[in-house]
Amino acid sequence: MNESYIYAIAALLPLTSIMLVLQVNPYSALVIRGILGAVAALLYAVLGAPDVALTEALVGTMLAITLYAVAVRSSMVMRLGVLVKEGEDGSRGELMTALRSIVNKRQMRLELVSYVDKEELHTALQDKDIHGTCLREGESYSIVMRLQRLYEMIQTELVSSSAILTYLENSDSQEKH
């Protein structure tokens, strides 16, 4: 009996695992993780372990992918606090378009959170409810980020001369001194 197809299926496991490790896009990694689980389930079924194959298909593939998708989607959000005065819609036009473009390149999404006064906005930043703030100061905008990685990401790509970007040092380390 020629069982060379088993070797072909078994060879797919290390190939898909290498592809998974090398992925940069988290959504592509989710798809490849699903393929890896399906290949493993197929291999278990072919080798005569249907109970293990069913467990791998249900838990290792379907449940894990669902949980990973929820985790990736919820962690890939940049929450930016904006000050909205009465009669404004909260949009910042060209600046928000540029910021959305920067975060979209990294498979993230920009979520604007509206506040009515500066004190409430500052408190939200200190309480870590938002990742940064965007305030209009005269003809320019002041963007304050509390996360170093987001600050670096925006700093390298934001070319708007009407925006001043600053990094807020960790408030926890300031309180301990």
C-alpha positions as CSV (number, residue, x, y, z in Angstrom):
1,M,0.0,0.0,0.0
2,N,1.4,3.4,-1.1
3,E,1.1,5.8,1.8
4,S,3.1,8.7,0.4
5,Y,0.2,11.1,0.8
6,I,0.7,10.8,4.5
7,Y,4.2,12.2,4.1
8,A,2.8,15.1,2.0
9,I,0.2,16.0,4.6
10,A,2.8,15.7,7.4
11,A,5.2,18.0,5.4
12,L,2.5,20.7,5.5
13,L,2.7,21.0,9.3
14,P,6.2,22.5,9.5
15,L,5.6,24.5,6.3
16,T,2.4,26.2,7.7
17,S,4.0,26.7,11.1
18,I,7.0,28.5,9.5
19,M,4.5,30.6,7.5
20,L,2.7,31.4,10.8
21,V,5.8,32.5,12.6
22,L,6.9,34.8,9.8
23,Q,3.6,36.6,9.5
24,V,3.5,40.3,10.2
25,N,-0.2,41.0,9.7
26,P,-2.2,39.6,12.6
27,Y,-5.2,38.8,10.4
28,S,-3.1,36.8,8.0
29,A,-1.7,34.9,11.0
30,L,-5.2,34.1,12.1
31,V,-6.0,32.5,8.7
32,I,-2.8,30.5,8.7
33,R,-3.4,29.4,12.2
34,G,-6.7,28.0,11.0
35,I,-5.0,26.2,8.1
36,L,-2.4,24.8,10.5
37,G,-5.2,23.4,12.8
38,A,-7.0,21.9,9.8
39,V,-3.9,20.2,8.5
40,A,-3.2,18.8,12.0
41,A,-6.8,17.5,12.3
42,L,-6.5,15.9,8.8
43,L,-3.2,14.2,9.8
44,Y,-4.7,12.9,13.0
45,A,-7.7,11.5,11.1
46,V,-5.5,9.8,8.5
47,L,-3.3,8.3,11.1
48,G,-6.3,6.7,12.9
49,A,-7.0,9.1,15.8
50,P,-10.5,10.5,15.0
51,D,-11.1,11.6,18.6
52,V,-7.9,13.7,18.6
53,A,-8.7,15.0,15.1
54,L,-12.2,16.1,16.3
55,T,-10.7,17.8,19.4
56,E,-8.1,19.6,17.3
57,A,-10.7,20.7,14.8
58,L,-13.1,22.0,17.4
59,V,-10.9,23.4,20.1
60,G,-7.5,23.9,18.4
61,T,-8.9,25.5,15.3
62,M,-12.4,26.9,15.7
63,L,-12.4,28.0,19.3
64,A,-8.8,29.3,19.3
65,I,-9.3,31.3,16.1
66,T,-12.5,32.8,17.5
67,L,-10.7,33.9,20.7
68,Y,-7.7,35.1,18.9
69,A,-9.8,37.2,16.5
70,V,-11.6,38.8,19.4
71,A,-8.3,39.6,21.1
72,V,-6.6,40.9,18.0
73,R,-9.6,43.1,17.1
74,S,-9.9,44.6,20.6
75,S,-6.2,45.2,21.0
76,M,-5.6,46.9,17.7
77,V,-7.4,50.2,18.5
78,M,-5.9,53.6,19.2
79,R,-8.3,55.6,21.3
80,L,-7.7,59.4,20.8
81,G,-9.5,61.9,23.0
82,V,-10.7,65.0,21.3
83,L,-12.3,68.1,22.8
84,V,-15.7,68.9,21.2
85,K,-17.3,72.3,21.7
86,E,-20.9,72.9,21.2
87,G,-21.8,73.2,17.5
88,E,-18.7,71.1,16.4
89,D,-18.8,67.7,14.9
90,G,-15.4,66.7,16.4
91,S,-13.8,66.0,13.0
92,R,-10.3,67.4,12.4
93,G,-10.3,67.0,8.7
94,E,-6.8,66.5,7.2
95,L,-5.1,65.7,10.5
96,M,-7.6,62.8,11.3
97,T,-7.2,61.5,7.7
98,A,-3.4,61.5,8.2
99,L,-3.7,59.7,11.6
100,R,-6.2,57.2,10.2
101,S,-3.8,56.5,7.3
102,I,-0.9,55.9,9.8
103,V,-2.8,53.5,12.0
104,N,-4.4,51.7,9.1
105,K,-1.0,50.7,7.7
106,R,-0.5,48.7,10.9
107,Q,-3.9,47.0,10.7
108,M,-5.2,49.2,13.6
109,R,-8.2,51.5,13.8
110,L,-8.5,55.0,15.1
111,E,-11.4,55.6,17.6
112,L,-12.2,59.2,18.5
113,V,-13.6,59.7,22.0
114,S,-15.3,63.0,22.6
115,Y,-14.9,65.1,25.7
116,V,-16.5,68.5,26.6
117,D,-13.8,70.0,28.7
118,K,-10.0,69.9,29.0
119,E,-10.1,68.7,32.6
120,E,-12.2,65.6,31.7
121,L,-9.9,64.9,28.7
122,H,-6.7,65.2,30.9
123,T,-8.3,62.9,33.5
124,A,-9.1,60.3,30.9
125,L,-5.5,60.3,29.7
126,Q,-4.2,60.0,33.2
127,D,-6.6,57.2,34.0
128,K,-5.5,55.4,30.8
129,D,-9.0,55.4,29.3
130,I,-7.5,56.8,26.1
131,H,-4.1,56.5,24.4
132,G,-3.7,60.2,23.5
133,T,-5.3,63.5,23.1
134,C,-5.8,66.0,20.3
135,L,-6.5,69.6,21.1
136,R,-6.7,72.6,18.8
137,E,-4.4,75.4,20.0
138,G,-4.7,78.4,17.7
139,E,-4.0,77.4,14.2
140,S,-2.2,74.2,15.1
141,Y,-3.1,71.0,16.9
142,S,-1.4,69.5,20.0
143,I,-1.3,65.8,20.1
144,V,-0.2,64.1,23.3
145,M,0.5,60.4,23.4
146,R,1.0,58.3,26.6
147,L,2.3,55.2,24.9
148,Q,5.9,55.2,23.6
149,R,5.2,52.9,20.7
150,L,2.2,54.9,19.4
151,Y,4.2,58.1,19.8
152,E,7.1,56.7,17.7
153,M,4.8,55.4,15.1
154,I,3.1,58.7,14.6
155,Q,6.3,60.8,14.9
156,T,8.0,59.0,12.0
157,E,5.0,59.3,9.7
158,L,3.1,62.5,10.6
159,V,4.2,65.2,8.1
160,S,1.6,67.8,9.1
161,S,3.1,71.1,10.0
162,S,0.0,72.1,11.8
163,A,0.4,69.3,14.5
164,I,2.7,69.3,17.5
165,L,3.3,65.8,18.8
166,T,4.5,65.3,22.4
167,Y,5.1,62.2,24.5
168,L,3.6,62.1,28.0
169,E,6.0,60.4,30.4
170,N,4.6,57.5,32.4
171,S,2.6,59.0,35.2
172,D,3.1,55.9,37.4
173,S,6.9,56.5,37.5
174,Q,6.3,60.2,38.3
175,E,4.1,59.3,41.3
176,K,6.6,56.9,42.8
177,H,9.4,59.5,43.0
